[in-house]
Amino acid sequence: MRDWLEQALVDGKPWNKTAPAPRLPQEVIAKTSAKYREALARLTA
């Protein structure tokens, strides 16, 4: 997610890291969620 935000463009310019943040694509959300579920599984196994 951080990598995507570092490359995100808002109105054709790099995001200046002020609110509101750009909307995350569903693919980024899904991959981030999967990583956190994997971490939880490893920590609670």
Distance bins in CASP14 RR format, pairs under 12 A and 6 or more apart:
PFRMAT RR
TARGET T0000
AUTHOR 0000-0000-0000
RMODE 2
METHOD distances of the structure
MODEL  1
1 7 0 0 0 0 0 1 0 0 0 0 0
1 8 0 0 0 0 0 1 0 0 0 0 0
1 21 0 0 0 0 0 1 0 0 0 0 0
1 22 0 0 0 0 0 1 0 0 0 0 0
1 24 1 0 0 1 0 0 0 0 0 0 0
1 25 0 0 0 0 0 1 0 0 0 0 0
1 27 0 0 0 0 0 1 0 0 0 0 0
1 28 1 0 1 0 0 0 0 0 0 0 0
1 29 0 0 0 0 1 0 0 0 0 0 0
1 30 0 0 0 0 0 1 0 0 0 0 0
1 31 0 0 0 0 1 0 0 0 0 0 0
1 32 1 0 1 0 0 0 0 0 0 0 0
1 33 0 0 0 0 1 0 0 0 0 0 0
1 34 0 0 0 0 0 1 0 0 0 0 0
1 35 0 0 0 0 1 0 0 0 0 0 0
1 36 0 0 0 0 0 1 0 0 0 0 0
2 8 0 0 0 0 0 1 0 0 0 0 0
2 15 0 0 0 0 0 1 0 0 0 0 0
2 17 0 0 0 0 0 1 0 0 0 0 0
2 21 0 0 0 0 0 1 0 0 0 0 0
2 24 0 0 0 0 0 1 0 0 0 0 0
2 28 0 0 0 0 0 1 0 0 0 0 0
2 32 0 0 0 0 1 0 0 0 0 0 0
2 35 0 0 0 0 0 1 0 0 0 0 0
3 24 0 0 0 0 0 1 0 0 0 0 0
3 28 0 0 0 0 1 0 0 0 0 0 0
3 31 0 0 0 0 0 1 0 0 0 0 0
3 32 0 0 0 0 0 1 0 0 0 0 0
4 15 0 0 0 0 0 1 0 0 0 0 0
4 21 0 0 0 0 0 1 0 0 0 0 0
4 22 0 0 0 0 1 0 0 0 0 0 0
4 23 0 0 0 0 0 1 0 0 0 0 0
4 24 1 0 0 1 0 0 0 0 0 0 0
4 25 1 0 0 1 0 0 0 0 0 0 0
4 26 0 0 0 0 0 1 0 0 0 0 0
4 27 0 0 0 0 1 0 0 0 0 0 0
4 28 1 0 1 0 0 0 0 0 0 0 0
4 29 0 0 0 0 1 0 0 0 0 0 0
4 31 0 0 0 0 1 0 0 0 0 0 0
4 32 0 0 0 0 1 0 0 0 0 0 0
5 14 0 0 0 0 1 0 0 0 0 0 0
5 15 1 0 0 1 0 0 0 0 0 0 0
5 16 0 0 0 0 0 1 0 0 0 0 0
5 17 0 0 0 0 1 0 0 0 0 0 0
5 21 1 0 0 1 0 0 0 0 0 0 0
5 22 1 0 0 1 0 0 0 0 0 0 0
5 23 0 0 0 0 0 1 0 0 0 0 0
5 24 1 0 0 1 0 0 0 0 0 0 0
5 25 0 0 0 0 0 1 0 0 0 0 0
5 28 0 0 0 0 1 0 0 0 0 0 0
5 32 0 0 0 0 0 1 0 0 0 0 0
6 14 0 0 0 0 1 0 0 0 0 0 0
6 15 0 0 0 0 1 0 0 0 0 0 0
6 16 0 0 0 0 0 1 0 0 0 0 0
6 17 0 0 0 0 1 0 0 0 0 0 0
6 21 0 0 0 0 0 1 0 0 0 0 0
6 22 0 0 0 0 0 1 0 0 0 0 0
7 14 1 0 0 1 0 0 0 0 0 0 0
7 15 0 0 0 0 1 0 0 0 0 0 0
7 22 0 0 0 0 0 1 0 0 0 0 0
7 25 0 0 0 0 0 1 0 0 0 0 0
7 28 0 0 0 0 0 1 0 0 0 0 0
8 14 1 0 0 1 0 0 0 0 0 0 0
8 15 1 0 1 0 0 0 0 0 0 0 0
8 16 0 0 0 0 0 1 0 0 0 0 0
8 17 0 0 0 0 1 0 0 0 0 0 0
8 20 0 0 0 0 0 1 0 0 0 0 0
8 21 0 0 0 0 1 0 0 0 0 0 0
8 22 1 0 1 0 0 0 0 0 0 0 0
8 23 0 0 0 0 1 0 0 0 0 0 0
8 24 0 0 0 0 1 0 0 0 0 0 0
8 25 0 0 0 0 1 0 0 0 0 0 0
8 28 0 0 0 0 1 0 0 0 0 0 0
9 15 1 0 0 1 0 0 0 0 0 0 0
9 16 0 0 0 0 0 1 0 0 0 0 0
9 22 1 0 0 1 0 0 0 0 0 0 0
10 16 1 0 0 1 0 0 0 0 0 0 0
10 17 0 0 0 0 0 1 0 0 0 0 0
10 18 0 0 0 0 1 0 0 0 0 0 0
10 19 0 0 0 0 0 1 0 0 0 0 0
10 20 0 0 0 0 1 0 0 0 0 0 0
10 21 0 0 0 0 1 0 0 0 0 0 0
10 22 1 0 1 0 0 0 0 0 0 0 0
10 23 0 0 0 0 0 1 0 0 0 0 0
11 22 0 0 0 0 0 1 0 0 0 0 0
12 22 0 0 0 0 0 1 0 0 0 0 0
13 22 0 0 0 0 0 1 0 0 0 0 0
14 22 0 0 0 0 0 1 0 0 0 0 0
15 21 1 0 0 1 0 0 0 0 0 0 0
15 22 1 0 1 0 0 0 0 0 0 0 0
15 23 0 0 0 0 0 1 0 0 0 0 0
15 24 0 0 0 0 0 1 0 0 0 0 0
16 22 0 0 0 0 0 1 0 0 0 0 0
21 28 0 0 0 0 0 1 0 0 0 0 0
22 28 0 0 0 0 0 1 0 0 0 0 0
23 29 0 0 0 0 1 0 0 0 0 0 0
24 30 0 0 0 0 1 0 0 0 0 0 0
24 31 0 0 0 0 0 1 0 0 0 0 0
24 32 0 0 0 0 1 0 0 0 0 0 0
24 33 0 0 0 0 0 1 0 0 0 0 0
25 31 0 0 0 0 1 0 0 0 0 0 0
25 32 0 0 0 0 0 1 0 0 0 0 0
26 32 0 0 0 0 0 1 0 0 0 0 0
26 33 0 0 0 0 0 1 0 0 0 0 0
27 33 0 0 0 0 0 1 0 0 0 0 0
27 34 0 0 0 0 0 1 0 0 0 0 0
28 34 0 0 0 0 0 1 0 0 0 0 0
28 35 0 0 0 0 0 1 0 0 0 0 0
29 35 0 0 0 0 0 1 0 0 0 0 0
29 36 0 0 0 0 0 1 0 0 0 0 0
30 36 0 0 0 0 0 1 0 0 0 0 0
30 37 0 0 0 0 0 1 0 0 0 0 0
31 37 0 0 0 0 0 1 0 0 0 0 0
31 38 0 0 0 0 0 1 0 0 0 0 0
32 38 0 0 0 0 0 1 0 0 0 0 0
32 39 0 0 0 0 0 1 0 0 0 0 0
33 39 0 0 0 0 0 1 0 0 0 0 0
33 40 0 0 0 0 0 1 0 0 0 0 0
34 40 0 0 0 0 0 1 0 0 0 0 0
34 41 0 0 0 0 0 1 0 0 0 0 0
35 41 0 0 0 0 0 1 0 0 0 0 0
35 42 0 0 0 0 0 1 0 0 0 0 0
36 42 0 0 0 0 0 1 0 0 0 0 0
36 43 0 0 0 0 0 1 0 0 0 0 0
37 43 0 0 0 0 0 1 0 0 0 0 0
37 44 0 0 0 0 0 1 0 0 0 0 0
38 44 0 0 0 0 0 1 0 0 0 0 0
38 45 0 0 0 0 0 1 0 0 0 0 0
39 45 0 0 0 0 0 1 0 0 0 0 0
END
